[in-house]
Amino acid sequence: MVSASLPAVPIPAPAPSEPPDADSARAQPRSRRLPAWLEVAKPRLIPLLLATTLAGMAVSDGWPVPAGTIICSLVGGSLAAAAAGVLNCLWEQELDGRMQRTSRRALPSGRLAQRQAFAMAIGLTAAAVAVLVWGVNALAASLSLLGLCSYVLLYTALLKPRTPQNIVIGGVAGAIPPLVGVAAASGGLSWAGWWLFSLVMVWTPAHFWSLALLLRDDYRAVGIPMLPVVRGVAVTARAIHNYGRLTVLLSLFGVLALPSGGIFYGLLLLPFNARLLQLCGRLGRDPEQVQPARDLFRWSILYLFGICLLLLLARSPQSELLQNQLLALLGAAFPRFTL
């Protein structure tokens, strides 16, 4: 599993597919409170990645998952995400040093040596693989490594400095944790896992571009071709709205993807989707203002956390009982339309 544009997750973490730079939205004095070795691991991005891992387990036929498997999956995923964060900081050390907002980070400021950071990344990667192979399975370990490589090589090294579509393609890194969860729960992959993978993929651009709107001057100053820099804020706002709609549409397929509790999930999903569309619309009406972009960025993080929580709740015995009672009531009220 790997940090990504999830937080983004990053009030608590990208993304998947929290965007890789979501931690940049935080004021620098807050970052300095962390020890240098912890700062480069980007710990604020990790919780959302772990939430999507648990959600991947929930949509699997292997749910409920033994506690030992869950613990090893989360520990291994955290180690892999931390390793990816360190490697990202190493790769972008020179870039961070040229930006006032990031120049006091651990590596460009000299608070942590490159050699120490690289050794830390290697150790974290080895530990992640060991924990996942020993405590989960080889497929989960392989997917976690794939996520790490996707983030560092595909997104950070290849796409980010070259194309404004970097997060659309590079978002695959933040979307891999759900597949890790499915693999941990069932030993294989399923269409439900690929649905959640796809949902995180289409969620990522709207999440990340709302942050990019806030940081567009910083990206412009160092020549990073983020969408607001290359195409402007109006085009970016329209793209965000389109991806927001696609996210809402794809989220509804969870009703079918869940082995049980789909109707319960679908009903509770409605206010989450309504709020997401509302904020996308507000940004589209006034893309030059800071507050709509900030509100959307924050809500997008809560939105994905909420989706993960709903998926977990939907697999509980209580939600299945409530769903059966609801279906019974609907069947009694509309006997010709039994479900």
N, C-alpha and C positions, 0 to 999 in steps of 0.2 A: 504494500500500500504506500501511497506517496502523497506528499503535500501538493496541493494543486491550487488551481485557481478557485477553489472553494473559499475559500475565504478569503474562500475563501475567507477557505474558510477559514472576516476573521475575528469577529467579536469573540467567538470561541473558535475558531478556526476557519480561504480559500477562498477546493474545490479546485472538487473534486475538481473537483473538481473544483474548491475554493480556489480563486485565482492565485497564481503564485505570488503576486505582489500585494495581496490584500493586506498584509501586515504593514505595508507602507502607509496606510491611511492613519496609522496611529501616530500621535505626537512623539517626537524623538525622546523627550525626557522620560516618557514611559518606558521606551525600549531600554534606556540606560539602566533602569532599575534591575534588569536581569543580568546575571553573570554572563560574561562573554561566551562561555562554552554553551550556555543554554540559549542565548539569544540567536546564535547561528542555526540552532535546530528548529527555529520557528515554532515554538510550542503552541502558539495561539491558533495555528492552522490545523492542528491535529484532531481536536474533538469532533469536528464535522466529518472528517474522514472516517473516524471510528463509528460515528452514528450511521453513516451509509453502509459500513461493514455489517453492523447489527441488522440494519434494514434488509440487506442481502440475505442474511440468515433467515429473517422472518418470512421472506417470500419463497423460501425453499421448502420442499416437501420434507426435509430433514428436521424442521422445527418441531418441538423444542430441542435445543442443542445442549449437550452436556456442559456444565459450568467450566470444566477444565479446558474444553475446546474454545469456549468463548474467551476465557482469560488469555490463553496462548495466542489466539487470533488478534486480540486487542493489543497485547504486549508486543507481539511481532510486528503488527501494523504500525504501532507507534515508533518502534525502532527504525523501520524502513522509511517512514515519513520524515523522521528526524535526520536520517542519513541523506535523504534527498534535499532537505533544507540546507544542510551544511554544504553539499556539493553545489547547490544553487548559489550560495553566498560566495563560495570560492570562484565560481565561474564569473560572477558579476562583481567581483571585488573592485576592479578598475572602474566599471560603470558607476557603482555606488559611490566611489570616491569623488566622482565628478559632479555629483548631485548634492546640493546643500542639504536636502532633506534626509539623505542616507549617508552622508560623509562621516558621521560619527558612529556608524555601526562597527561591530567588533573587529572585522578584518580591515576595512580601509582606515580605521583609526589606529590600528596597531595594537589594540587590546588583546588580540588573539593572533598568534602566528599562523601562517599558511600551513606549515608542517604539522602543527598541532591539530588544525582543523581537518586536514586530510587524513591523519591517523584516526581522528575521531569518526570521520565518515566511513572509513574502512571497518573499524570496530563495530559501529552500529549496523552496518550492512551484514557483516558476518553473524552478529548476534541475532538479527532479524531472521536470517535464513535458518539458523540453528533452532530458534524457538518455533518457527512455523513448520519446519520439517519434523521436528521431534514431537511437538504438541498438537499439530493439526494434520497437514498432509503436504506432499510434494507439489500438488497443483496450486494450493494456496500460496506456498512459498514462491513458486515460479511466477504467478500472477503479480505478487507483490514486487518482485524484482523487475517485472515488465513495467509496472507503474513507475518505479523509481527511474528506470532508464528513459521512459517516455517523458517524464518531467524534465530531467536534466539534459538529455540529448535532443529529443524531438522538440520540446517547447523552448527551453532556455537557450540552447546552443544554436538550433537550426531555425526555428520559426520566429521567435520573438524579435530578433533584430532585422527580419527580412520582409514580413508581410503583415498587413493589418488584420488578416484572418488568423493570426497566430493562436488566439485562444479558442477559436472554433475547432481547429484541428488538434491543437495541443491540449484541449480539454479532456482528451482521452485519458490523460494521466490521472486526473481527479475522479474519473468515472470508473476506474478499475476496482476500488475498494468494495463496491457491491458484489462484484464477481468473486473477490476473495471471500466475502461472507458466504456466498452460495457454495463455493468450493469447500469451505470449512464445514458447512452444515451437511452437505450431501455427497461430497467427494467428486462432484462433477458440476457441469453448468446446465442451466435450464433456460427456457424462453423467458420465464419470469425474471431471472437474473439479468438477461440481456435487456429486458424492458427497463429495469431500474438503471442499468448502465446508460441506456439511451436517454432516460429522463435527466440524469445528471449531466450528460453531454449537452442537451439543449438548454438546460438551466444555466449552464456556465457562462455563455456569452452575455446574457442580460445582466447577470450578477457582476461580471468582471467589467463590462463596458460602463456600467453605472459608476464604478470606481474610477475607471479611466477618464471619465468626464471630469472628475474632481482633480485628477493628477495630470491633465493633458499638458499643462505648461511644463511640468517636470519632464515628461516624455519628449516633448518637442525640443527642449533644451539639449538633450543628449542624443537626439536623432533616432529614438525608438518609434517605429511606425504604427502606433496604436490607432485604432479606427478614428477616434475624435481628432487626432492630429492630421491624419491623411484625408479624411472625408468631411470633417466638420461635425459640430454638435447636432445639427438637425438630422443629418443622415444617421448618425449614431443613435439618436433617440428613436427614429423609425425602426432601425434594426433591433433595438432593445424591445420595442413594442411587438415586433413580429416574433422574436424568440420567446417573449413572455406568453403570447398566445399559443405558440407551439408547446411550451412547457405545460400550460393549463390543459391543452388537448391531450397530450401524452400522459399526464398524471391520471387522467380518468381511466386509462387502461389498467390501472392497478386493481380496479374492481374485478377484472377478469384474471389478472396475474396472480392474485392471492389465492392460495388453495382453500382458504376459508376466511370468513369475515369481510368479504369484498364490499358488500352493501354498507356495512358499518363504516368502513374506510371511506367509501364514496360520499356518504352523507356528511361526515365530518370534514371532508376535503373542501366542500363548497365555499365556506368563508375564507379559507386560505387562498383559493384561486380568485375569489372576488377581490380581495385586498391586493393581490399581485397585479391584476388587470387595472385596478383603480390607480395604483402608483405608476404603472407604465403609461397610462393615459395622461396623468398629471405631468409626467416628465415630457411627454410628446407635446403638450400644450405650451410648455415653458422650458425648453431645453437649455436655455442660457443660464438659468438660475441654479444655484448650488444646492438648495435645500431639497428639491425633488429628487435629484440624483443621490444625495446622501440618504434620504428616506428609503428609496428603492434599494440601495445597496444593503442597508441594515435589514430591511424586511426580507430580502432575498435569502439572507443567511437564516433568519428565523423560519422562513418558508421551508427550506430543505430540512432543517431540524424537525419542523412540524410534520413533514411527510414521513420522515423516518419514525417518529413517535407514533403516528397513526398506523403505520404498517405493523409496528410491534403490538400496539393495542388491539389491532384487528385479529391477531392470532391468539389472543387470550381467550380462555373459556368464557369469561363474562361477556365479551363482545359477541361471541357466537350465540350465546343464550339470548342476548338482546336482539340480535338479528333474527333468530328464529321466532321470537315473540312478535317482532314487527311484521314478519312475513305472515304469521298466523292472523294478525289483525287485518292486514291488507287482504288476505284471502277471505276472511269473514265479511269485510266490507265490499269487496269486489269479487264475488265467487266465480265470475266468468273470466277473470284475469289472474288466475292463480300462478304463482311463480315457482 
